[in-house]
């Protein structure tokens, strides 16, 4: 008996082909899936790519039904199709001209963002200014409060209390960093869990406001020590939360430029602190009280303004509140379509992430920082960039610049003015990083600036050997300190907090950032406690030389163990940090180093660097996506110009 031909039943044939396509996808996805704990092949994979259209649309429908978002299901459908293959967004059915233009603008006009996004960044910047002002209040106060509290004999080698006073002044200065490292940073995870990002920022602003006011009324060094411990609780929680909050709200294409505002406005806060120090320097015995207490000023707009900002959409997603996450994204993106696209793509990436993370509590998440390979690599990289901020020596200047310039022969007033100049340079040279951090990347900025910080610190130390009677003595010390700040500000200044806020998966982001900030502030405390004693034992030349050597050490650590993160979404970074540490080190030593020697030392222009990462499954790699957008934009522009020209000819006829 003859079997029926497939041509006799075209519907059955189509159903068979669709089933075959789905089965093929299932088999391929199982074989080709990337292990997020050991991505040895360095593949960067889009979790939506390769899914048959019917299956993707069914997934979208189920997602919308499950989370009560049926009213925007059409936007989610279009968003899922664009996220599946961003390069071919022009071919997606149903996209309006306005929606297509919004995607082009992500490349052609990437700084064209809604007011709510910039308002959020402004509030984050105010939080950073609080941090900077807090740091420099003690800088000017160091010239007078030790004498008032009977611990001012640190620079008198003939005093029996020299060592004691040096240690006590260092301890008082280090108090905020001690409290941050051991308590303030670590409470940010449970606080974020219960109150959200905005709630934690509000609580930390309250601590930063009232503790510094209290420090201005202290009657002995013990009271000052306690008020500064309370300040540290707010500083730690704030520093662990604000960079995360900014990173989770901004688009990947400008994330570095906006998240680095934390450091840029910390530098501005440092500058404002130096301005305040100068403004009150002639007020007599209460000068140091005003210098410490004035840091409450930027905290006030922070805890008032934060509730006008949207909550982090990723925090809402973590809590299963997808409708609220969508509402936040609508405020943070230019169109509802972009908000729906980002919502579904974040959801898809987090589903992939959850396969290797699972459920956990606070203690387990902390342990997993060192036990889950993907998370452990982020922990290592964030540790290196954070400790490098202390190794580079910036805070010996930020904390003790007035003391250093007095050692160089300046009067108290001259030292305050020189410190003011340092603060101004630190702020102004942070601005270029807004553009360079997403253009050149985090890693190249670090590798360029660390060698330059090393030689400028060494040169500043050598200048202490210029005879004090020479006008060049203080001038050259200040010049090289300023030059050091100019190299620090666009590199190691903005990168650590930006980098640490983005490298951890959502499940471990709070505890990971707590670890990173605690690392930074713990070593800031160590530096603050030890530098007065180091200055007395090593002399300025030895102290500056010591930190110059640490810059070289930090350069080597960054070269070997810090991967690049620019212009990848927070979820795509799972694939970057799934690459084994050995693979990354081997690539740097066997590919990058030889290429650098050939290209920049031997001047071989033909030298080519083989890329480490392979972008698969239609994931838009930066160059491909941008080139496509720009090419199509030019084509569209020419077409519109021809059309306009034709219309003008018709009118003239």
N, C-alpha and C positions, 0 to 999 in steps of 0.2 A: 504494500500500500504506500502511495506516495506521501511523503511528509510535507506539511504546508510550508510554503516558502516564506521567508521573512518579508519579502516584498508584498505578500498578501496582507500582512498585518503591521503597517508602519508604526502604530502606537506601541505595539509590543517591542518592536525593534528599538524605539527611542527609550522605552522604559529599561530595556536590557542594557543599552549604552549608558544611561544615567547610573544604573546600579553598578555597572562595571567601573565607571568613573569614580563613584563613591568608594567602592571596594579598593580601587587602585590608590585613592587618597589615603584611606585608612592604613594600607600596607606601607605606603611611602612615608607617612607621618611617623609610623612606628620605627621605621628603619632610619629615617633622616632626622628624627628629633634630636635636639641639642641637649646634652647632659649639663645642667646648670651647676653641677659641682666640679665637672672636669671637662671643659670645652677645649680639648687638646688641639682640635683643628682650627680653633679661633674663628668659628662661624658665627655671624650675627643674623639671627633668624626672626622673621615676622611671623607671629603665631597665627595670623589670619590668612597668610599666603597659601595658595594651593587648595583651599577649601572650595568645593564646588559651590556655584552660586546658589542653587536651591537649598543646599544644606546651610550655607551661611545665612540666608534669609530666614530659614526655619529657626536657627539659633537666635537671630535677632528678635523674631516674634516671641519666642519663649522667654528671652531676657526681658522684653517689654512687659509681657503678661505677668511674669514673676515679681517684678519690682514696681508695678503700677504705673507704667510709662507708656500705655497704649496710645495716648494722645500725641506723642511725639515719635511714634514708631517709624514714620516715613523719614524723618530726619536721621534717625538711628540707622535705617537701612542704607541711606545714601552715605552716611559717615562711615559705616562698616565697609562699603565697597571702595571708598577712597582710601581708608586706612589699609585695606588689603593690598592695594597696588597704587601708592601715591603718585608715581610717575605718570600713570595713565588716567589721571583724574578727569581729563577733558572728555573721555569716552564714557563716563558714568552717566547712565540715563537719569533724567529728572533733575539734574543739577541746574539751577538757575544761573544766569549770567553773573548776578551778584555773588553767589556762592563760589563760582569759579574764580571770580576776581579776588575773593577773600583768600583763596589758596595761593594765588599768584602773589598777593601782598605779603604773605608769610616769608617770601624770598625777596621780592623787589622792594617792599616797604616794611621790613620786619619790626621796626620801631613804632609802627602805627598800631597802637593798642588802646583798649578802652580806658576810661578814666579810673574805673575801680581797680584795675591792675596797677596803675601808677600810684594811686592813693595807697594801696597796700604796700608798695615798695617804699613810699615816702615814710609811712609809719615804721616800717622795718629800719629805715635809715635813722629815724629819730632814736629808736632803740639802740642802734649802734653808737650814735653820738653820746648817749648816756654812758655807755661802756667806756668810750674814750675820755670823756670829761672826768669820770670817776678815777681813771688811771693817773691823770696829770694833776689832780688836786693835791695829791701827796707829794708830787715832784717839787712844787714851790714851797709847800708846808715843811718839807725836810730841812729848809734853811732856818726855821725858827721853833717849831714845836719841840724838838729834842731838848733845847735849852730850857724851855718853860717847864718841862716835865722832869728835869734833872737827869736826862740821859744824853747830854750833848757833848760828851768828851771823846767821841769816837775818832776824831782827827787830832787828838792830843796824845802823842806817844809817851808823854811823861805822866799821864794820869793812870792810876791803878785801875780805873773803871773803863779804860779804852775798849778792851775786848767785849765787856758786858754791854756797853752802850752801843757798839756796832751791831751786836747780835739783836738787841732789843729794837733798835730803829729798823733793822731789816725785818724783824718779826711783825712789827706794826704795819709796815708797808706790804708785807706778804699776806696779812690776815684775810683780805678778800679772796685771794687765790687759794689759800688753804681751805677756806669754807666752801668755795666753788668746787674744788677738786674732790673733796671728801664728802660733800653733802649736796650743794646746790645743783650740780650737774645731774646727780643720780636721782633726784626727786622729779626730774622733768618727765621721765617715762610714766610713772603712775599719775602725775598731774595731767599730762597730755591725754592719758587714757580716760580720765574722768571729766576734764574741763575743756579739752580741745586745745588747739594751738592758740587761739585768741585768749582763752581763759588763763593759760599759763603766762602769756605775755603781760596780761593785766596784773596778775599776782606779783610777778617779778618787778614790774614798774613800781608797785606800792613799796616793796622792800627797798628798791634803789632810791626812792624819794625820801622816805622818812629816816632811813639809817644815816644818810649823809647829813641831814639836818641835825640829827642827834650828835654826830661827830663834832659839829661846831660848838657844842655845849659841854664837851668833856673836861673834867678837872684833873685827870691823871692819865698816864699811858695805858693803864689797864682798861679804863672805860673806853678809850679810843680804840683799843684792840677789839673789844666786844662789838662796838658799833660797826667796825669794819668787817667783822665776821658776819654780821647780819647783812651788810652790803653784799658780801660774797654769795650768800644764798640767792639773792635776786640776780646777781650777775651770772651765776652758773646756770640757773634755770632759763634765763633770757638768752644767753649765748648758745645754749643747746637747742632752743626752740625757734628763734627768729630765722636763722639761715634755712632750717627745714621748711618753715612756713613759706618763705619766699621761693624756695626751690620747687615746692609742690604747686605753687600757683602760677608760675610763669611758663611760657612755651619754651621748648627745648632750644630753639634757634637763638634766643637771647637770654637763656637762663644764667649763663656765666656772667654776662654783663650786668644783669639786675641783681643777682644774688651777691655779687662781689660788692654791691653797695654797702653791705655790712662792714667791710674793711674800709671802704672809702670814707664812710661817714663816721666810723670809729676814728679814723685819722682826722676828720673834721672836728669831732668831739675833743680829741687831743689838742688840736689847735685852739678851740674855744677855751679849753682848760688853761692853756698857756696865756691866752688873752685875759682870762679872769685873774690869773696869778699876777699879771702885770697891773691890772686895773686896781687891785687892792693892796699892792705891795707897800704903799706908804701910809697905811691905816694904823700903823703901830703894832701893839702886842696882839691885836685881834686879827691880824692879816692872815695867819695860818687857818684860823677858824672860818673866815670867809672863803679862803681858797678851797677848803674841804667841803663846806656847806653849800657852795654855789652849784655843785653838781646836781642838785635837785631840780634845777630849772628845766632841762629837757625831758625829765621823767614825767612831768605833769601832762604835756600834750600826748605822751605815749599812752598813759592809761585812760585818757579821755577819748582819744581818737581810734583806738583799736577796735571798739565795738561798731564802728562804721565800716569796717572791712569785712569782706566775705570770709567764712571759714574755709579751711583747706578742703578742696574737693576729694583729695585722696584720703584725708582723715574720715570724711563722711563715708567713702567707699569701704574703708576698713571697718566701719561700724555697721555696714550693710544699709546705709541710708542713701540710696542711689538718687532719689528724687531731690534731696537736699544737695547732693553732689552736683547734679545737673544744674540746679539753680545757681550754685556758686560759679560753675563754669560759664553759664550764660553771662554773668557779670564780668568774668575775667577774659572772655573771648569776644571777637568782633561780631560774630553771628551765632544764632542758635544751632545752625548746622555744624559749625566748628566745635561747639560745646558737646553736641551729640556724638560727633566723631571721636573726640578725645575721651569722652566718657566710656564708649564701648571699647576703644583700643586699650585704655588703662585697665578696664575690666578683664579683657582677654589676656593681657600680660600678667596680671596678678594671679589669674587662674593657673598659668604656667608656673609662676613663682611658688604658688601654694603646694605644688606637687612635691617639692623637695624641702619645704619649710615646715608645713603642718601647724598644728595648734601648740601653744606653749604659754607659760607664765613668765613673770619678770625674771626670776632667778634662772630659769632654763634659757631664756633669750640671752641673758648675759653670758652664760656658759657657752652657748652656741656661737657667740662672737669668735671663739677660738676653736670650735670643733667642726662646724659646717664649712667645708672648703671654700664655697663661694663667699660666705660671710667673712671667713678668716682672712681672705685676701683683701677685702675692703677694710677690715680692721687694721691690717698691717700697713696698707697704703695711707689710711687716715692718720695712723700713729706717726708715720714718717713725716708727712707734711705738717702735722701739728707740732711735733717736737722740734722740727727744723725751724719753726718760727722762733723758738727760744734759743736754739743753737746759733742762729744767725747774728744775735746780739742786739736786735732792735730794742729790746726792752731794757737793756742796760742804759740806753739813751733815753727812752721814754720815761723810765722811773727815776733815773739819777742824772739827767743831763745837767741840771743846775749844779749838782755836786761835782760833776766831771769838769765843767767849765770853770768853777771856782778852783779846782785842782790845777787847771791850766793858767791860773793867774788872773781870772776875771773877778770883778767886784760882784756882789750879790745882784745888783741891778743889771750889770752887763750879762751875767749868767742867765737871768730871766729873759733878757732880750734875745740872747743866743738860742735859748730853748724855744722861744717863740718862733724864731726863724726855722728851727728844725721842724716844729709842728706845721708851719706853713708849707715847707718843701714836701713833707710827708703827705699832706692833703692834696696839693696841686699835682704831684706826680702820680697820684692814684687814679686820676681821671682817664689817662690813656687806656687803662686796663678795661674800662667799660666796653671798648671796641676790640682790643687785642685778645681778651680772654676767650672770646668765641671765634676769633679769626685764626690766631696762631695756636690757641689751645692752652690748657693749664700747664702741661708738662714742659713745652718749649719755653714758656715764660720763666719757670723755675730754673731750668738748665742754663738759661742765658744770664739770669740775675745773680745766682749764687757765686760764681767766680768773681763777678764785679764787686759784690759786697765784701768778699774776702780781701781783695787788694786795697779797697778804700778804707776798711778798718785797720789794716796793717799800716797804711800810710798815715792815718790819723794817729796811731800809736807812736810812729816814728817822729811825728811833729812835736811830741812832748820833749824831745831832745833839743829842739831849737831853743837857744837861750831865752829865758823869760823876759829879759830886757828888750828883746827884739819885738817890733810890732807884728812880725810875721808869726810869732809863736801862737797867740790865740787865734789869729786870723786863719792860719793854715789848719789848725785843729778843727775850727768851725767849718771850714771849707770842705774838708774830707768827711766830716760827720754829715754835712748836708748832702754831699755826693752819695754817701752810703744810703741815706734816706731816699734819694732820688732813684736808686736802683731797687731798693726794697719795695717801694710803694706799688709799682705795677706788677711785681712778681710774687714774692713770698708774702706780701701784704694781703692781697685779696684772695689768693688761691686756697689757703688751708680751710677756711670756713665754707667757702663755696664748694670745694671738693668733698669735704667730709659730709656736707648736707645732702649730697647727691649719690654717694657710692653705695649706701646700704639699701637692701630691699625694704619695702614698706613695713614688713613684719618686724624688722629690727632697726628701723630708722631712728626711733627715739633713744633706745639704749645704745645704739652705735654712735650717735652724735654725742650722747652723754660721755661715752668713753673717749671720744676724740677731744672734746672740750676739756674734760677732766685732765687728759694728758697735757694739753697746752697749758692750762692754768696751774697744774701741779708743778710743772717745771718753771713756770713764771714765778711761783712761790719760792722754789729753790733758788732761782736766780736772784730774786729780791732779797732773800735772807743772806745769801752768800756774797753778793757783790760788794757791800761795804768792807767786809773782811778781805775779799780778794783784792780790792783796790789798795788796801793797806799793805798786803803781803806781796802782791805781784808788781805794784806800781801801775800807773795807767798804761805804760808801754806793754807790760806783760799781760795785763787783762785784755787789752785790745788784740794782742797777738794770739792769745788763747782762743778768743772768739773767731778770729780770722781762720784759724785751723779748723774750728768746728764747722765753718761754712763749707770748707772743702770736703769734710766728712759727709755733710748733708747732701752735697752735690752727688756723691757716689751712691748714697742710699736712694735718692730720687731716680737716678739713672737706671738703677737695677730693678726697683720694686714699685714704681708709681706709674700705672697705666694712664693713657689719655681718656678723657670722658667728654670732650666737647661735642655739642650738637647731637647727642643721643638722648632719647627720652629716658626718664628715670628707670622705667621698666626694661628698656633695651640694655641698660648697663649690667643687668643680670648676666648677659652673654659675655660682656667684656671681662667681668670678674670671675667668670667660670673658666677662663683660660688659666691653666696651671702656672704657678709661679716660676717653675723651672723653664717652661716654654717661653714665658715673657723674658726672663733673664737671658736665655740662650739667644733669643732674637736680638736683644740689645747688644750683646757681646759679639755675635757672629755676623750680624747684618748692619745694625745702625752704626756701631763704632767704625768698622771698616769703610762704610759709605762716607762717614764724616771725614775720615782721613783722606780718602780719595778725592772727595768733592771740595773740601775747604782747606786742606793743607797741601795736597799734591795738585790741586786745581784742575782735576779731571772733570770737565763739564759733561762728559758722556756718562758719568757714574749714575746709576739708577738704584733706588731703594725699593726692594721688594716689600709690599705691604704685609703687615702681620694679620690683620683681620680680613675675612672674606664675607661680603654682604650677599646673603642668599634669599631666595623666595620673594623677590620683588621688594625687599626692604630698600627704601630710598637712601642710597648713600649720598652724602652731602653734595659732592661734585656732580654726580649724575642728576640728582633732583634739581639743583640750582641751574645747571646748564640747560636742562629741559625747559624749565620755567622761563629762563631768560630768552632762549631761542624762540619759544612760542610767543613770548611777549613781543619780540621784535617783529615776528611774522604777522601777528595781529595788528601791530602798529602800522606796518606797511600796507596791509589790507585796508585798514580804516583810512589811511592817507589817500590811497587810490580811489576809494569810494567817495571820499570828500571831494577829491579833484574832479571826479566824474559829475558829481552834483553841481559843482561850480560851473562846469562846461555847459551843462543843460540849462542852468539859469541864464548864462551869458547868451545862449542861443535864443 
